[in-house]
Amino acid sequence: MSKLLDNKELKNFSIFIVWLLNVSGFFGILSDQKEFFLSSTPYVLTITLFLLILNNSIDKKFLIRLFFIFLLGMTVEIIGVNFSIFFGEYKYGNNLGIKIFDVPIVIGFNWVLLIILTGNFAHKIFPKSIILRVLTGSIMMILLDLLIEISAPNLDYWEFANHPVPFSNYLWWFIFSVLFHFIYQSKIKKEYIVSLNILIIHFLFFGLLALFL
């Protein structure tokens, strides 16, 4: 297990950076520099994921699980975007960076990021029950998605052809979340403090954007 897991200086530095990036990003999106801050989204998400992984128990099995979630996340998104399967008919905008088959690479990172955040939180609450951890983590994924969907079109992240967002989106988001949480959950030690901070940031960031945009 990596010694980084118990490095308090790294934890404090990571928490500071993610709050700094997201608070400045929030006010930047509401300013006349909106396009610049929105175009930086892929970099912010990548930095956040990198810091989160550094603060977790880094070993071969952990990284393999994350890579597998990334590949599966990209696969279901590519199928979804190009064939309107699973989530409904939707397309990604230009503010999420480089795309592979019309899906931004950072979306795969985002699946990994959210699974770690909600998975670590659920593990803290239900350390002895993988079923409760998976269900709790997946429900939190749904709640977060509900908030993000409100602002996503205005941020040029993605947009559905039909409004409101079809129920199938939330259904399959939950199904894949359950699958990915089963892949992620294991007996390795889970980091909690940094994960909780980033999770709170996500709910505040998209919750407030939903109010002010």
Secondary structure in CASP SS format (residue, H / E / C, confidence):
PFRMAT SS
TARGET T0000
AUTHOR 0000-0000-0000
METHOD secondary structure of the structure
MODEL  1
M C 1.00
S C 1.00
K H 1.00
L H 1.00
L H 1.00
D H 1.00
N C 1.00
K H 1.00
E H 1.00
L H 1.00
K H 1.00
N H 1.00
F H 1.00
S H 1.00
I H 1.00
F H 1.00
I H 1.00
V H 1.00
W H 1.00
L H 1.00
L H 1.00
N H 1.00
V H 1.00
S H 1.00
G H 1.00
F H 1.00
F H 1.00
G H 1.00
I H 1.00
L C 1.00
S C 1.00
D C 1.00
Q C 1.00
K H 1.00
E H 1.00
F H 1.00
F H 1.00
L H 1.00
S H 1.00
S C 1.00
T H 1.00
P H 1.00
Y H 1.00
V H 1.00
L H 1.00
T H 1.00
I H 1.00
T H 1.00
L H 1.00
F H 1.00
L H 1.00
L H 1.00
I H 1.00
L H 1.00
N C 1.00
N C 1.00
S C 1.00
I C 1.00
D C 1.00
K H 1.00
K H 1.00
F H 1.00
L H 1.00
I H 1.00
R H 1.00
L H 1.00
F H 1.00
F H 1.00
I H 1.00
F H 1.00
L H 1.00
L H 1.00
G H 1.00
M H 1.00
T H 1.00
V H 1.00
E H 1.00
I H 1.00
I H 1.00
G H 1.00
V H 1.00
N H 1.00
F H 1.00
S C 1.00
I C 1.00
F C 1.00
F C 1.00
G C 1.00
E C 1.00
Y E 1.00
K E 1.00
Y E 1.00
G C 1.00
N C 1.00
N C 1.00
L C 1.00
G C 1.00
I C 1.00
K E 1.00
I E 1.00
F C 1.00
D C 1.00
V E 1.00
P E 1.00
I H 1.00
V H 1.00
I H 1.00
G H 1.00
F H 1.00
N H 1.00
W H 1.00
V H 1.00
L H 1.00
L H 1.00
I H 1.00
I H 1.00
L H 1.00
T H 1.00
G H 1.00
N H 1.00
F H 1.00
A H 1.00
H H 1.00
K H 1.00
I H 1.00
F C 1.00
P C 1.00
K C 1.00
S C 1.00
I H 1.00
I H 1.00
L H 1.00
R H 1.00
V H 1.00
L H 1.00
T H 1.00
G H 1.00
S H 1.00
I H 1.00
M H 1.00
M H 1.00
I H 1.00
L H 1.00
L H 1.00
D H 1.00
L H 1.00
L H 1.00
I H 1.00
E H 1.00
I H 1.00
S H 1.00
A C 1.00
P C 1.00
N C 1.00
L C 1.00
D C 1.00
Y C 1.00
W E 1.00
E E 1.00
F E 1.00
A C 1.00
N C 1.00
H C 1.00
P C 1.00
V C 1.00
P C 1.00
F H 1.00
S H 1.00
N H 1.00
Y H 1.00
L H 1.00
W H 1.00
W H 1.00
F H 1.00
I H 1.00
F H 1.00
S H 1.00
V H 1.00
L H 1.00
F H 1.00
H H 1.00
F H 1.00
I H 1.00
Y H 1.00
Q C 1.00
S C 1.00
K C 1.00
I C 1.00
K C 1.00
K C 1.00
E C 1.00
Y C 1.00
I H 1.00
V H 1.00
S H 1.00
L H 1.00
N H 1.00
I H 1.00
L H 1.00
I H 1.00
I H 1.00
H H 1.00
F H 1.00
L H 1.00
F H 1.00
F H 1.00
G H 1.00
L H 1.00
L H 1.00
A H 1.00
L H 1.00
F H 1.00
L C 1.00
END
